[in-house]
Amino acid sequence: MTHIPSTEPLLLEIALPVPLRRCFDYFAPVGANPAGLQPGLLVRVPFGHQELIGIIVRVKTESVQNLDKLRPALEIIGSRPTLDSELLDLCLWAADYYQCPPGEALQTALPVLLRQGEPAQLRGEPVFQLTTEGKGLPVGALKRSPKQAALLAALQTRGQLNRNELSLLEIPRTIAKNLIDKGLVTLVNVIPDASTPSSQLLREQPLVLSDEQQTAFAQIDYSSFQTYLLDGATGSGKTEIYLQAIEQTLRRGKQALVLVPEIGLTPQTLERFQRRFNLPIVALHSGLNDRERLDAWLLARDGIARIIIGTRSALFTPLKEPGILIIDEEHDGSFKQQDGFRYSARDLAAVRAHRLGIPLILGSATPSLETLHNALQGRYQYLRLKARAGNAKPPEIELLDIRGEILHEGFAQASIDAIGDTLGKGNQALVFLNRRGYAPTLECHDCGWLANCNHCDARMTVHQTPRHLHCHHCDHQRGLPKRCPSCNSSKIQPIGQGTERSEVVLQQLFPAHKVIRVDRDSTRNKDGMQKLLVDVHSGDPCILVGTQMLAKGHHFADVTLVVIIDADAGLFSTDFRGAERMGQLLLQVAGRAGREEKSGRVILQSHHTDHPLVQTLVQQGYHALADLILQERQITQLPPYRHLALIRAESKQAIAAVDFLKLARHLAEQLQAPHPLLNYLGPLPAMMEKRGDRFRYQLQINSAQRKPLQQLLSQLALQLELSPLAKRIRWSIDVDPQEMG
């Protein structure tokens, strides 16, 4: 250890956005005030031949490095820590747990503009106000220009207007500019006001809770940490409990952070919360531009935004006065990051809530088996809602055996008749098919050629708008061939059913009604989901057709029929979570039927209606299915009864990936020999061995206890990083993996 004399400059331990599992030491910048150097500050440093933005992790006076090799940092960015000690410690803990380089983990917690070195300063919102001269004008002035007169009158009444309010009044910005040019109006930046008297907290009154809801709601303690599983059937009123729990939090002067699984749900949730609460609410999701995201982040940090709603990465939002964390649809796979910093927002939320001493509510109609197991074991407080809110009845699920049936482009006649009957009664129908595109693949009728992707072990999906073949795994695209590339036959045809094809078929069958397709392709543009759903929320008879995007938390008051075209996909999955996901998805989709006063009906088309899992799900419900799967997991020693980690490797040469994982297993067995409490499986090919021209393999480590697994992975990661083989391939460690592919 090299000691620095007290007269020497301080050293900064800095986390940088590089794929190395360590931090780097630098001297403090020349002329920096030692008293102002704190962990959490952004700093610009030289790194090789480039400059990087890092985060100070520690200020210290000694280093294991040779001082002659250390360089001074270039610049401290901002005067206060960008990440406070709570978030800094959380990110460093998570980097350690998920075996991620600390710099990459900390980058995830920062909006893009901060990563680029922009100071973390609140910009304020531009608003239009009257100048002194403008205030002197009499009421009813500027009558010759009606739009200018309208703007003047609005400003005289309200005092100020932001750009959104201007557009709601249908006043073009050019009108405002004309009044600015005349010296009557000025544009100023105003920081929003967070102070709302508790008497004015609500815009609308809460709903009256049922006895069941009240029993659950009364158990929430806002003064300490506890994880609550709010396990409620679809339509049972979970959101109302969230809203009333948030109201209690706000009345205590605290903030609420709410995570939802999909960007498509954020505007819907935001709108519902804005209807209820009369205070600043912000949304954080990938649909925002960089400046909007930074502004929302800063409003939360400064305590101005009292409710923050966002997707996975919003977990890292700084909170001035944290009061409650809520994760809606906690079972959803999108809460687990699948590349880079592979964290689980749901699991990390429990760590953050524990550190902050605040409650965490996990809500779902179909809880993940890990969460359900924790609740059944007493680690989480279990809140059950079995009845739908109000007079709503759960939908009836009908199994429709399609073996031997003549199908019309995937639809059984009984399903077509049911859709027609639903539309005839003035209601809406939802058709669920979890495959995008027109058809899953293209086939030659004469020789059996299939349109495979040249870069993956996968078929290419047929798309009609525009017409092309598309690989949804590597994004490779090519035109539709007119003749078979193998035998030159012209008899090539799309095989199977996709959402585009279902849309075309349904429009032909029901030409008098609107067919609305909801999938990743149709909602690609900004606000795409909201624009598509305008017609649905109008209540007019129509047909919704789409993928699992439709299953997640949407409220369709007039949907009384759900038709599930292909319910069999999860029954024969090679992923041990396949059956669990099938049950969750089918019941989430089924839950869209029969909300509010209208009764619902669900038709589930299947070639395997007698399968034990299907029978259990339909006859006894999700919890009976969960019990069945949990028994299997206990016998097979899989999560939640054991802890898993995957070491993944991919390379353009399969042998390179396999050799790396053989080395990984050899090193791991030297550190921790296999025994019943910790064992190894692999190297094995991934479920899709080749993707994007790279061969993918994995090594699975299964442990009865978390701590020995973490110790093994920490030592192993550092050894693998130093291996020459690691430079020839891409590799990663996935702790608590959700995808086994």
ChimeraX attribute file (.defattr): number of C-alpha atoms within 10 A of each C-alpha:
attribute: neighborCount
match mode: 1-to-1
recipient: residues
	/A:1	8
	/A:2	11
	/A:3	11
	/A:4	15
	/A:5	10
	/A:6	8
	/A:7	6
	/A:8	10
	/A:9	19
	/A:10	20
	/A:11	24
	/A:12	28
	/A:13	21
	/A:14	28
	/A:15	29
	/A:16	27
	/A:17	20
	/A:18	15
	/A:19	13
	/A:20	16
	/A:21	19
	/A:22	15
	/A:23	20
	/A:24	18
	/A:25	24
	/A:26	24
	/A:27	21
	/A:28	24
	/A:29	21
	/A:30	11
	/A:31	8
	/A:32	15
	/A:33	9
	/A:34	12
	/A:35	6
	/A:36	12
	/A:37	20
	/A:38	19
	/A:39	22
	/A:40	24
	/A:41	22
	/A:42	29
	/A:43	23
	/A:44	21
	/A:45	23
	/A:46	14
	/A:47	13
	/A:48	7
	/A:49	6
	/A:50	7
	/A:51	12
	/A:52	18
	/A:53	25
	/A:54	30
	/A:55	30
	/A:56	26
	/A:57	23
	/A:58	18
	/A:59	19
	/A:60	14
	/A:61	16
	/A:62	16
	/A:63	18
	/A:64	9
	/A:65	13
	/A:66	9
	/A:67	16
	/A:68	6
	/A:69	8
	/A:70	14
	/A:71	16
	/A:72	18
	/A:73	23
	/A:74	19
	/A:75	16
	/A:76	22
	/A:77	20
	/A:78	15
	/A:79	13
	/A:80	18
	/A:81	19
	/A:82	24
	/A:83	24
	/A:84	17
	/A:85	14
	/A:86	14
	/A:87	20
	/A:88	22
	/A:89	18
	/A:90	18
	/A:91	24
	/A:92	19
	/A:93	16
	/A:94	21
	/A:95	21
	/A:96	17
	/A:97	16
	/A:98	22
	/A:99	24
	/A:100	27
	/A:101	22
	/A:102	27
	/A:103	26
	/A:104	21
	/A:105	27
	/A:106	28
	/A:107	21
	/A:108	17
	/A:109	20
	/A:110	21
	/A:111	24
	/A:112	16
	/A:113	14
	/A:114	19
	/A:115	19
	/A:116	13
	/A:117	17
	/A:118	15
	/A:119	15
	/A:120	22
	/A:121	14
	/A:122	16
	/A:123	14
	/A:124	14
	/A:125	14
	/A:126	16
	/A:127	19
	/A:128	22
	/A:129	23
	/A:130	21
	/A:131	15
	/A:132	12
	/A:133	11
	/A:134	19
	/A:135	16
	/A:136	10
	/A:137	14
	/A:138	11
	/A:139	12
	/A:140	11
	/A:141	14
	/A:142	16
	/A:143	10
	/A:144	8
	/A:145	10
	/A:146	12
	/A:147	17
	/A:148	20
	/A:149	17
	/A:150	19
	/A:151	23
	/A:152	26
	/A:153	17
	/A:154	15
	/A:155	18
	/A:156	17
	/A:157	10
	/A:158	9
	/A:159	14
	/A:160	20
	/A:161	18
	/A:162	16
	/A:163	16
	/A:164	10
	/A:165	12
	/A:166	18
	/A:167	12
	/A:168	9
	/A:169	14
	/A:170	12
	/A:171	16
	/A:172	15
	/A:173	11
	/A:174	10
	/A:175	16
	/A:176	23
	/A:177	16
	/A:178	13
	/A:179	18
	/A:180	18
	/A:181	11
	/A:182	12
	/A:183	14
	/A:184	20
	/A:185	24
	/A:186	20
	/A:187	18
	/A:188	14
	/A:189	12
	/A:190	15
	/A:191	14
	/A:192	13
	/A:193	11
	/A:194	15
	/A:195	13
	/A:196	12
	/A:197	11
	/A:198	13
	/A:199	7
	/A:200	10
	/A:201	16
	/A:202	18
	/A:203	13
	/A:204	11
	/A:205	9
	/A:206	13
	/A:207	11
	/A:208	10
	/A:209	17
	/A:210	16
	/A:211	10
	/A:212	16
	/A:213	22
	/A:214	12
	/A:215	14
	/A:216	21
	/A:217	19
	/A:218	10
	/A:219	12
	/A:220	18
	/A:221	13
	/A:222	18
	/A:223	13
	/A:224	15
	/A:225	18
	/A:226	20
	/A:227	23
	/A:228	23
	/A:229	23
	/A:230	26
	/A:231	23
	/A:232	21
	/A:233	22
	/A:234	26
	/A:235	25
	/A:236	25
	/A:237	20
	/A:238	24
	/A:239	16
	/A:240	17
	/A:241	20
	/A:242	23
	/A:243	17
	/A:244	16
	/A:245	20
	/A:246	26
	/A:247	21
	/A:248	15
	/A:249	19
	/A:250	21
	/A:251	13
	/A:252	14
	/A:253	15
	/A:254	19
	/A:255	24
	/A:256	24
	/A:257	24
	/A:258	23
	/A:259	27
	/A:260	25
	/A:261	22
	/A:262	19
	/A:263	18
	/A:264	22
	/A:265	19
	/A:266	21
	/A:267	16
	/A:268	15
	/A:269	19
	/A:270	18
	/A:271	11
	/A:272	13
	/A:273	21
	/A:274	18
	/A:275	13
	/A:276	18
	/A:277	21
	/A:278	16
	/A:279	22
	/A:280	19
	/A:281	21
	/A:282	21
	/A:283	25
	/A:284	24
	/A:285	19
	/A:286	14
	/A:287	15
	/A:288	13
	/A:289	10
	/A:290	13
	/A:291	13
	/A:292	15
	/A:293	21
	/A:294	23
	/A:295	20
	/A:296	21
	/A:297	25
	/A:298	22
	/A:299	28
	/A:300	26
	/A:301	21
	/A:302	15
	/A:303	21
	/A:304	22
	/A:305	24
	/A:306	29
	/A:307	26
	/A:308	25
	/A:309	23
	/A:310	26
	/A:311	23
	/A:312	23
	/A:313	21
	/A:314	23
	/A:315	25
	/A:316	22
	/A:317	22
	/A:318	23
	/A:319	26
	/A:320	17
	/A:321	18
	/A:322	22
	/A:323	26
	/A:324	28
	/A:325	24
	/A:326	25
	/A:327	29
	/A:328	22
	/A:329	24
	/A:330	26
	/A:331	23
	/A:332	21
	/A:333	16
	/A:334	18
	/A:335	24
	/A:336	21
	/A:337	17
	/A:338	15
	/A:339	10
	/A:340	15
	/A:341	23
	/A:342	21
	/A:343	26
	/A:344	23
	/A:345	23
	/A:346	24
	/A:347	14
	/A:348	17
	/A:349	21
	/A:350	20
	/A:351	16
	/A:352	22
	/A:353	22
	/A:354	16
	/A:355	13
	/A:356	16
	/A:357	17
	/A:358	20
	/A:359	23
	/A:360	29
	/A:361	26
	/A:362	26
	/A:363	22
	/A:364	24
	/A:365	27
	/A:366	27
	/A:367	24
	/A:368	21
	/A:369	20
	/A:370	14
	/A:371	22
	/A:372	23
	/A:373	19
	/A:374	17
	/A:375	19
	/A:376	12
	/A:377	11
	/A:378	10
	/A:379	14
	/A:380	19
	/A:381	19
	/A:382	20
	/A:383	22
	/A:384	18
	/A:385	22
	/A:386	16
	/A:387	19
	/A:388	19
	/A:389	22
	/A:390	15
	/A:391	12
	/A:392	17
	/A:393	19
	/A:394	21
	/A:395	20
	/A:396	16
	/A:397	18
	/A:398	14
	/A:399	20
	/A:400	18
	/A:401	15
	/A:402	18
	/A:403	12
	/A:404	7
	/A:405	11
	/A:406	11
	/A:407	13
	/A:408	10
	/A:409	15
	/A:410	18
	/A:411	21
	/A:412	17
	/A:413	14
	/A:414	13
	/A:415	23
	/A:416	16
	/A:417	10
	/A:418	18
	/A:419	25
	/A:420	16
	/A:421	14
	/A:422	20
	/A:423	21
	/A:424	11
	/A:425	9
	/A:426	14
	/A:427	21
	/A:428	26
	/A:429	28
	/A:430	27
	/A:431	26
	/A:432	27
	/A:433	21
	/A:434	21
	/A:435	19
	/A:436	24
	/A:437	24
	/A:438	25
	/A:439	23
	/A:440	22
	/A:441	24
	/A:442	24
	/A:443	17
	/A:444	22
	/A:445	15
	/A:446	14
	/A:447	14
	/A:448	13
	/A:449	15
	/A:450	20
	/A:451	24
	/A:452	18
	/A:453	24
	/A:454	15
	/A:455	17
	/A:456	21
	/A:457	17
	/A:458	19
	/A:459	19
	/A:460	26
	/A:461	25
	/A:462	30
	/A:463	23
	/A:464	13
	/A:465	10
	/A:466	8
	/A:467	12
	/A:468	17
	/A:469	28
	/A:470	24
	/A:471	23
	/A:472	16
	/A:473	16
	/A:474	14
	/A:475	12
	/A:476	15
	/A:477	14
	/A:478	12
	/A:479	12
	/A:480	16
	/A:481	13
	/A:482	11
	/A:483	13
	/A:484	22
	/A:485	13
	/A:486	12
	/A:487	12
	/A:488	13
	/A:489	14
	/A:490	14
	/A:491	13
	/A:492	22
	/A:493	15
	/A:494	19
	/A:495	17
	/A:496	15
	/A:497	23
	/A:498	24
	/A:499	25
	/A:500	24
	/A:501	21
	/A:502	25
	/A:503	22
	/A:504	14
	/A:505	17
	/A:506	22
	/A:507	16
	/A:508	12
	/A:509	13
	/A:510	16
	/A:511	10
	/A:512	11
	/A:513	16
	/A:514	17
	/A:515	24
	/A:516	20
	/A:517	25
	/A:518	25
	/A:519	22
	/A:520	16
	/A:521	13
	/A:522	15
	/A:523	17
	/A:524	11
	/A:525	11
	/A:526	10
	/A:527	13
	/A:528	15
	/A:529	20
	/A:530	15
	/A:531	12
	/A:532	16
	/A:533	15
	/A:534	10
	/A:535	15
	/A:536	21
	/A:537	14
	/A:538	10
	/A:539	15
	/A:540	15
	/A:541	22
	/A:542	24
	/A:543	27
	/A:544	23
	/A:545	24
	/A:546	26
	/A:547	19
	/A:548	17
	/A:549	19
	/A:550	25
	/A:551	19
	/A:552	20
	/A:553	25
	/A:554	16
	/A:555	18
	/A:556	21
	/A:557	19
	/A:558	26
	/A:559	29
	/A:560	24
	/A:561	29
	/A:562	30
	/A:563	27
	/A:564	23
	/A:565	21
	/A:566	18
	/A:567	23
	/A:568	18
	/A:569	12
	/A:570	19
	/A:571	18
	/A:572	10
	/A:573	12
	/A:574	12
	/A:575	14
	/A:576	19
	/A:577	19
	/A:578	16
	/A:579	22
	/A:580	21
	/A:581	19
	/A:582	20
	/A:583	24
	/A:584	24
	/A:585	20
	/A:586	22
	/A:587	22
	/A:588	23
	/A:589	25
	/A:590	27
	/A:591	26
	/A:592	29
	/A:593	31
	/A:594	25
	/A:595	26
	/A:596	18
	/A:597	13
	/A:598	16
	/A:599	18
	/A:600	23
	/A:601	23
	/A:602	28
	/A:603	20
	/A:604	25
	/A:605	24
	/A:606	20
	/A:607	16
	/A:608	18
	/A:609	19
	/A:610	12
	/A:611	12
	/A:612	12
	/A:613	22
	/A:614	23
	/A:615	15
	/A:616	18
	/A:617	20
	/A:618	20
	/A:619	13
	/A:620	11
	/A:621	15
	/A:622	22
	/A:623	17
	/A:624	15
	/A:625	22
	/A:626	24
	/A:627	14
	/A:628	14
	/A:629	18
	/A:630	21
	/A:631	11
	/A:632	13
	/A:633	18
	/A:634	13
	/A:635	10
	/A:636	12
	/A:637	15
	/A:638	18
	/A:639	21
	/A:640	19
	/A:641	17
	/A:642	18
	/A:643	20
	/A:644	22
	/A:645	20
	/A:646	22
	/A:647	21
	/A:648	24
	/A:649	27
	/A:650	28
	/A:651	19
	/A:652	17
	/A:653	14
	/A:654	18
	/A:655	13
	/A:656	18
	/A:657	27
	/A:658	24
	/A:659	14
	/A:660	26
	/A:661	26
	/A:662	16
	/A:663	15
	/A:664	20
	/A:665	21
	/A:666	13
	/A:667	17
	/A:668	21
	/A:669	15
	/A:670	11
	/A:671	14
	/A:672	15
	/A:673	12
	/A:674	15
	/A:675	9
	/A:676	8
	/A:677	12
	/A:678	18
	/A:679	15
	/A:680	18
	/A:681	12
	/A:682	16
	/A:683	22
	/A:684	15
	/A:685	20
	/A:686	18
	/A:687	15
	/A:688	15
	/A:689	19
	/A:690	21
	/A:691	20
	/A:692	17
	/A:693	17
	/A:694	19
	/A:695	24
	/A:696	26
	/A:697	28
	/A:698	28
	/A:699	23
	/A:700	20
	/A:701	22
	/A:702	23
	/A:703	25
	/A:704	19
	/A:705	14
	/A:706	12
	/A:707	12
	/A:708	13
	/A:709	20
	/A:710	18
	/A:711	13
	/A:712	16
	/A:713	23
	/A:714	16
	/A:715	13
	/A:716	19
	/A:717	18
	/A:718	14
	/A:719	14
	/A:720	19
	/A:721	15
	/A:722	10
	/A:723	13
	/A:724	10
	/A:725	16
	/A:726	17
	/A:727	11
	/A:728	15
	/A:729	17
	/A:730	16
	/A:731	21
	/A:732	18
	/A:733	23
	/A:734	25
	/A:735	22
	/A:736	19
	/A:737	19
	/A:738	18
	/A:739	15
	/A:740	15
	/A:741	15
